[in-house]
Amino acid sequence: MNRPAPRRRRWRIGELADATGVTVRTLHHYEHTGLLAASERTDGGHRMYDRESVQRVHQIRALRELGFSLVEIRKAMEGTTSLTDLLRKHLERIELQVARATLLRDRLRNMTIDGEATVSVDELPATLNAMSRAEARSEPPRCACNLAKEREDRWRRIRDDLRACMDGGEHPCGERARAVAVAARLLISEIAGAESSVSTILKVLARLSAPRSLAGWDPCLMQYLDLALGGLEDQPY
């Protein structure tokens, strides 16, 4: 006599929240954004989840802890974007944030290292300017050819990442395009100062690449970059 197969374990939404360490509200949000779906519903209309749902929530939490947005997580889990590429790009953003945070830490430390000294608001701009000059002098000289090659590589990555955003139908002020625009603005400011108009960008392009390397920077992509940079106007460098 064949025994009936045991019924697979099911979780109600409250039980799923307890099992995964998130709130019911968070689970509802995951469902609303398409990251999670109930495996079935009871006759009374209650959502029920299976073991794969538990695993999926743990995966979402792991990616959230790494700092990814829900949009990026959905693309990774759907396979529309390579997780390795996402990790690499996210690492670049984190490294930029770490560099800025380290600079800020060093400046704050230098301003507060003397316990007897007082920091004046009136003198703060001049103090920061002096620190900037000292930091520039303390940087070791770099080979001009190596610096040019590094900038070309960075600009090429910016172009490719921006093209992927545009071809994917992402808004120029969306999260991913904004991250690429930050990298572009940083590179442009290193070469041409704070101005980021299209004319300035074209000049930077000419300085970064040989004419044959300008392929890919068509008017549509330039306009997309200009819109993405425009969305950063209220953000500090």
C-alpha angles and dihedrals in degrees: 000000000000116000117223113257111260113257113252117249115266130195129207114222093261090050090048090052091052092046095051102035098241132112126260088242090057091051090051088052091051089053092047091054093047097250096115135029132184113251091219144339130237123238086262091056097253117149116244126195133200135211091276088058090055090050092047093053090050089052091050091050092050092053092045089054088056088057102255122149120239089250091056091045092052092051091049094048092046090050094236090120128037111249089215090057091048091050092049094050092044089051089055090053092048092048089053091049091048091050091051092045091049091052091049091048092051092049093049091047092051092049094049103033092100107069092198096051123094123216113227122207089213092056096041098093092051091046092052091047091052091049091051091053092047092049091050091051092048094055111104115245114261129208108263092221092052091047092051091049091049092051092048090052092048092049091048090053090048090052093049094045092047091048089053090052093049095044089048091058094244118158113254089237094046121121098260096043089047091056090052090047090054090055091047093049091049092052093045091050090052090056108028107016128248098320112104104178121141091255091054092047090052090053090050090050091054091050095046101047142035113245092258089056094058091083110122096036095100123161092265093055092044090052090048090052091047091053091047091050090047089059089060096057094107094045120091122237 
